[in-house]
Amino acid sequence: MDIFLKVLLLIFSVGLIAVVLLQKGKSAGLSGAISGGAEHLFGKSKARGMELVLQRVTVGLAAGFFIMSIIVAVVIK
């Protein structure tokens, strides 16, 4: 059981890393760092197509990673 949970946590972590690396950057350079955060915060740039799919997969994998890490920490003392 312990090995299964650790392998599942490893799969979530590698999947999360891969999906995050597949996404393109929202802002580039220093000008994007200053003004890009406000545009992203207030939703002026909408994700469509593959960006939307990657965003949703990232949220799902991140939630799974956090849940699995809590489960592994509780089960394996």
C-alpha positions as CSV (number, residue, x, y, z in Angstrom):
1,M,0.0,0.0,0.0
2,D,2.8,2.4,0.9
3,I,4.7,1.8,-2.4
4,F,1.5,2.2,-4.4
5,L,0.8,5.6,-2.8
6,K,4.4,6.7,-3.3
7,V,4.2,5.7,-7.0
8,L,0.9,7.5,-7.5
9,L,2.4,10.6,-5.9
10,L,5.4,10.4,-8.2
11,I,3.1,10.1,-11.2
12,F,1.1,13.2,-10.1
13,S,4.3,15.2,-9.6
14,V,5.9,14.3,-12.9
15,G,2.6,14.9,-14.7
16,L,2.3,18.3,-13.0
17,I,5.8,19.3,-14.0
18,A,5.3,18.2,-17.6
19,V,2.0,20.1,-17.9
20,V,3.4,23.3,-16.4
21,L,6.4,23.2,-18.8
22,L,4.0,22.7,-21.8
23,Q,2.3,26.0,-21.1
24,K,3.5,29.2,-22.7
25,G,4.5,32.2,-20.6
26,K,1.7,34.8,-20.0
27,S,4.1,37.8,-20.0
28,A,7.6,38.3,-21.3
29,G,10.3,40.5,-20.0
30,L,10.3,43.3,-17.5
31,S,7.3,45.1,-19.0
32,G,5.2,42.0,-18.7
33,A,6.2,41.6,-15.0
34,I,5.0,45.2,-14.3
35,S,1.8,45.3,-16.2
36,G,1.0,41.7,-17.1
37,G,-0.1,40.7,-13.6
38,A,-2.9,43.2,-13.5
39,E,-4.2,42.0,-16.9
40,H,-4.1,38.4,-15.8
41,L,-5.7,39.2,-12.4
42,F,-8.7,40.9,-13.9
43,G,-9.2,38.4,-16.7
44,K,-8.5,40.5,-19.8
45,S,-6.8,37.6,-21.4
46,K,-9.0,34.6,-21.8
47,A,-7.6,31.1,-22.4
48,R,-8.9,29.2,-25.4
49,G,-8.3,25.9,-27.0
50,M,-5.2,24.0,-25.9
51,E,-4.3,26.7,-23.3
52,L,-7.7,26.1,-21.6
53,V,-7.1,22.3,-21.6
54,L,-3.6,22.7,-20.1
55,Q,-4.9,25.1,-17.5
56,R,-7.6,22.7,-16.4
57,V,-5.3,19.7,-16.4
58,T,-2.8,21.7,-14.3
59,V,-5.5,22.5,-11.7
60,G,-6.6,18.8,-11.6
61,L,-3.0,17.5,-11.2
62,A,-2.2,20.1,-8.6
63,A,-5.2,19.2,-6.5
64,G,-4.4,15.5,-6.9
65,F,-0.8,16.2,-5.9
66,F,-1.8,18.0,-2.7
67,I,-4.3,15.4,-1.8
68,M,-1.9,12.5,-2.4
69,S,0.9,14.3,-0.5
70,I,-1.4,14.7,2.5
71,I,-2.5,11.0,2.3
72,V,1.1,9.8,2.0
73,A,2.1,11.9,5.0
74,V,-0.8,10.6,7.2
75,V,-0.5,6.9,6.1
76,I,3.3,6.7,6.3
77,K,4.3,7.9,9.8
